[in-house]
Amino acid sequence: MVKQPLVSIIINNYNYDRFLPTAIDSALNQTYSSVEVIVVDDGSTDNSQEIIRNYDHKIVPVLKENGDHASTFNAGFSASQGEIICCLDADDRFLPEKVAQVVEVFTAHPEIGWCFHPLKLVNSATEALLGVTRAFPMLNEDISTPCDFRTQLRKGKLPFYPPSTSALCFRRSLFKQILPMPEILRQAADRYLTYGTLFLSPGFFLNQELTIQGIHNTNDGTLRQGQKFRQRKAHNQLVAAYLLRLKFPELVKFTNRLFARGFSYYLFNGVEELEEKKLIDDYYKSATLSAKLTIILIATYHSRPWKKVQLYKSETI
């Protein structure tokens, strides 16, 4: 009998005690048996750590000082043993068959390093379905398919919209090529992680909605609007572009485009901290003249109010 690969489910949590038990239970109640559940608490000040302690030996607890998103990825991976890594935010939950289906994909495609899938967006208070994320919004429908974007990324293109944290799964061998992540990333960690792994390895998009993403009034990004959200988006794209260019110089055409999108948000909404303004100056000073012109043109294009890609499918969105 072939040995089942161990799967590490890494849950990152900060002050989500009202959601955390549901997330942990969804990880523990997988139909696939060879699973370890690692819960990283990022210095919560609510009842989260007491909840984690109550699970005792059923989970691997990692209690740390607050350091934000990138630091939780780093800490969770360091505590893990699995050949396959599945990420889960504490306000989301896996469907019971998720891990089994992901393992099937990795087993059938030994050449891939990542497997992503869509998420169901659900109102956390009412359980009403709000929508489903899309990976290929330019097509009529998403399909399950092997993917290799490495050549396109070198050319500055990516016809694919990676999902958020709770739909990301990786082989350990690929994950460790990205980690540890620079902790300046804060909330931009999942973008740095996805773009970096898309550049390093072929993967598979599994068109099955295997995670329920909770939508509530304290979400960082999904379905959020307003100046504060746009400032956060500017930060995420600017920082991810800056650090990706440092680690992967071959990605400069893509990082210029990513930087330009963040720069467009900056131009019209400002940024929250001086750190980001310095980062913009550093990135721009090191760009060639043609790259600077490209950044300005793309930033102007993305600032148009009618420039919008539909990343969700639902009659309510």
C-alpha angles and dihedrals in degrees: 000000000000113000114244113240114243113248120206115208107199114199117193117202139181120170094329098125090140091060103028100087091054091051093048093046091051089055094046094047099059118139087228109082106201097079137129119196117212117189116197114195113198099210098294118193096199128071095290098110093051089052090051092050091052090063088063114177094357091084139028106243122208111186113185143161117271112281104143133238104324093049091054091054090050094048094044094050092048090056095046131096103182128122088217124043123206118187124214131180113219094241092056133066139211124234111241095252097047100101093043091054093046092050089051090056094049091047093050093046110042091171095066128090101190141035122194130178140180125273132223110233110218132178104247093213101045103021088230114155109244100177149299126261120245128216100187105035092166090066126071092240137007116243136195105258145147110258134202115177098162097107093042092050091055087056091051096254134118118173090188135081109212115220124241127273101286093060096052121108127171144178110250091236090061096039092057091055088065101036139118090049122203106263092221083082092079104161093002093071098105092051092051089046097049098044092045094051093044087057095047102045148016115249146172133259108212109200095212122112097231101156132056111215113206116226115204142140095279100052113131098220126340113108091349122139138181137073096293091055092047090050090052090049090051090052093048096050096041094049094042091050093048095050096040090055090052093051099036111030089175087069094063095117090053095042090051089058093045090048090049092055090051090045090055090058089047093052094055102029107024124224132269103236142033087236090072093048090054090047090053091050093049094048094046095046092054094049122099119248092256090048091051091053091048091051092051093048094048092045090053091048093051093047092067111114091223094052101104134141117204105235096171133057118213139104088240097057 
